Each structure stands twice: as C-alpha cells, then as structure tokens.
Amino acid sequence: MNVMGELHASLDAMGVEQQACVLAFLVSYPLTLGALFEQRGRRMAAGVAAVSVVCFGIFTDPWFHAVLLVALAIGAIGLFIMTVYVIDRVSRHYAFKGLPIEEVEFVDSDEPDAEPALPQPASGHPRFPVVGVVSVKH
C-alpha cells in the first residue's frame, strides 16, 4: 500500500481522542499566528497547539502518519491564508480603480459668516457606506 493509502487508513481509524487533539490544534494554531490576542494569549494558544500535536502523535499508530497529517494541515492553513490575501488584494485593486476624486473646497477665514471646516478623520482606507437590501414579501 502506498503512503497516501496508509494515511487514508489512519484517518479511517481515528478515535475520539485523536479528533479532539486535531480540533484543538486546528483552533489554536491560527490563533497563535494571528493578532487576535495579545502576547500572553498567543503563547497560551501556542502551548495548546504544541500539546495537542504531541498528544495526537502519541495516540496515532504509527506516529509518522501524525507528523504527515500535521504537516499537511499546516500547509493547508498556509494555502488558505495566501488565497485570502491574494483575493483581498485583487478585489481592492478592482474596487478602488476608477473611483472619482473628490475636490476639496477651501474656506477663507476672513469671512465672518463662514463656518470653520471640521477635520475629517484620517484613516488608511476610504470608507464607503454600508447598504443593506431588505426584501419584504407580501
């Protein structure tokens, strides 16, 4: 039997303990990489990920199938992150292409009736109004 066939047989034979370890790893590993938590939370998530991987390796017979499955999971998470990044960059490129440039009118401060211009918040990205379509059937 080839390696992929052996991996498939290992996946078929997975028990509840192994599934719990895989679930803990798949939840905690992205939290370790991301910026959702502060430094302490990321360290705790890294600890949970490491312990769950070690337990998964202990519960899996033979253990190198666990190593291969974890490597495939890490690669799949990386591929997912790369895909989301590329889709985000492409969509931003096409969404902001051809937007009209707003002209700014300056107000002279010599006129007594003129209202002072309020500063607009400076953010890195232009904000668009969120519009929701509501459908009501009669």
Residue pairs with C-beta under 8 A, 6 or more apart in sequence:
1 9
3 68
6 65
7 65
7 68
7 69
10 60
10 65
10 69
11 69
14 22
14 60
15 59
17 55
17 59
18 56
18 59
18 60
21 52
21 53
21 55
21 56
21 59
22 52
22 56
22 69
22 73
24 48
24 49
24 51
24 52
25 49
25 52
25 53
25 56
25 70
25 73
26 73
26 77
28 45
28 46
28 48
28 49
28 52
29 45
29 49
29 73
29 74
29 77
30 77
31 37
31 41
31 42
31 45
32 42
32 45
32 46
32 49
33 81
37 44
37 45
53 66
53 70
56 66
56 69
56 70
57 63
57 66
57 67
57 70
59 66
60 66
60 69
96 126
99 126
106 117
107 114
107 115
107 116
107 117
108 114
109 116
